Amino acid sequence: MTLAEVDASAWAELEAAVADPRSAFRYLNLCSVDAYGRPQARMVVLRRVDVARRVLEIHTDVRSPKWREISANPLVTILGFGPQPKVQLRLQGLAEPHGPASQLAAESWSLLPRSTRSTYMGGPPGDGIGDRPASEAAVTDADGRGFFGVLIFRAETLDWFQLRHADNRRAVFAYDHLGALTSSRWVNP
Ligand SMILES: Cc1cc2nc3c(=O)[nH]c(=O)nc-3n(C[C@H](O)[C@H](O)[C@H](O)COP(=O)(O)O)c2cc1C
């Protein structure tokens, strides 16, 4: 594989994962840094990919710690692993939060099935189960909509690593703010 083919295959895998729940890259590890400088990691669902712009879309609750962390510090890392072949994708870039009032959140919300919408209708993520008064239990679609946020991640670099029996391979790529590939090179694994 050439460097160009490695880059193309990595993004093709990510794009395919959006439509395929069985793809390993359907679930990615989103890492941000909290107010204490502590790294925070959690799995998220990959919702949309714009290959040309090197953009990934992630959905989350705006009351969650990750939303606060990313709003304060947009530097994030996204980590994925595909077992067949054993490929690690380590993407670094910037995540932009689009809150409930944004056009983007409105559009994404309109496309969500009811079952997914309902995941935004509970109490604040991380709070104790009983912390919410029972009177607030009868929530509607509209309530969930107010907590729905979209994270737009734009990759600045991709660190691609393939684990093999003896000859592991690794390549690093950089993209400009429009998503064009600006550099690519093989590096020691
Ligand atoms: C497979 C899987 C997929 C998940 N997808 C999402 C997601 O798309 N968005 C999200 O906010 N949380 C998702 N979660 C939950 C997060 O991993 C995390 O536990 C939660 O959002 C709280 O994160 P925070 O406290 O760092 O904000 C997912 C969890 C798992 C196990």
Ligand as a Chemical Component Dictionary entry (heavy atoms), coordinates in Angstrom:
data_LIG
# 
_chem_comp.id                   LIG 
_chem_comp.type                 NON-POLYMER 
_chem_comp.pdbx_formal_charge   0 
_chem_comp.three_letter_code    LIG 
# 
loop_
_chem_comp_atom.comp_id 
_chem_comp_atom.atom_id 
_chem_comp_atom.alt_atom_id 
_chem_comp_atom.type_symbol 
_chem_comp_atom.charge 
_chem_comp_atom.model_Cartn_x 
_chem_comp_atom.model_Cartn_y 
_chem_comp_atom.model_Cartn_z 
_chem_comp_atom.pdbx_ordinal 
LIG C1  C1  C 0 -20.612 1.631  22.879 1  
LIG C2  C2  C 0 -20.899 2.930  23.543 2  
LIG C3  C3  C 0 -21.283 4.019  22.787 3  
LIG C4  C4  C 0 -21.535 5.256  23.375 4  
LIG N1  N1  N 0 -21.896 6.310  22.587 5  
LIG C5  C5  C 0 -22.079 7.529  23.138 6  
LIG C6  C6  C 0 -22.363 8.672  22.314 7  
LIG O1  O1  O 0 -22.461 8.572  21.080 8  
LIG N2  N2  N 0 -22.503 9.862  22.917 9  
LIG C7  C7  C 0 -22.385 10.017 24.275 10 
LIG O2  O2  O 0 -22.526 11.140 24.738 11 
LIG N3  N3  N 0 -22.111 8.961  25.080 12 
LIG C8  C8  C 0 -21.948 7.726  24.543 13 
LIG N4  N4  N 0 -21.654 6.644  25.348 14 
LIG C9  C9  C 0 -21.490 6.869  26.794 15 
LIG C10 C10 C 0 -20.117 7.499  27.047 16 
LIG O3  O3  O 0 -19.103 6.530  26.805 17 
LIG C11 C11 C 0 -19.957 8.071  28.458 18 
LIG O4  O4  O 0 -20.042 7.038  29.399 19 
LIG C12 C12 C 0 -20.988 9.130  28.799 20 
LIG O5  O5  O 0 -21.335 9.908  27.652 21 
LIG C13 C13 C 0 -20.481 10.078 29.875 22 
LIG O6  O6  O 0 -19.286 10.686 29.415 23 
LIG P1  P1  P 0 -18.659 11.981 30.129 24 
LIG O7  O7  O 0 -18.980 11.868 31.581 25 
LIG O8  O8  O 0 -17.205 11.914 29.846 26 
LIG O9  O9  O 0 -19.287 13.188 29.486 27 
LIG C14 C14 C 0 -21.412 5.400  24.775 28 
LIG C15 C15 C 0 -21.042 4.309  25.536 29 
LIG C16 C16 C 0 -20.789 3.090  24.940 30 
LIG C17 C17 C 0 -20.392 1.914  25.797 31 
# 
loop_
_chem_comp_bond.comp_id 
_chem_comp_bond.atom_id_1 
_chem_comp_bond.atom_id_2 
_chem_comp_bond.value_order 
_chem_comp_bond.pdbx_ordinal 
LIG C1  C2  SING 1  
LIG C2  C3  SING 2  
LIG C2  C16 DOUB 3  
LIG C3  C4  DOUB 4  
LIG C4  N1  SING 5  
LIG C4  C14 SING 6  
LIG N1  C5  DOUB 7  
LIG C5  C6  SING 8  
LIG C5  C8  SING 9  
LIG C6  O1  DOUB 10 
LIG C6  N2  SING 11 
LIG N2  C7  SING 12 
LIG C7  O2  DOUB 13 
LIG C7  N3  SING 14 
LIG N3  C8  DOUB 15 
LIG C8  N4  SING 16 
LIG N4  C9  SING 17 
LIG N4  C14 SING 18 
LIG C9  C10 SING 19 
LIG C10 O3  SING 20 
LIG C10 C11 SING 21 
LIG C11 O4  SING 22 
LIG C11 C12 SING 23 
LIG C12 O5  SING 24 
LIG C12 C13 SING 25 
LIG C13 O6  SING 26 
LIG O6  P1  SING 27 
LIG P1  O7  DOUB 28 
LIG P1  O8  SING 29 
LIG P1  O9  SING 30 
LIG C14 C15 DOUB 31 
LIG C15 C16 SING 32 
LIG C16 C17 SING 33 
# 
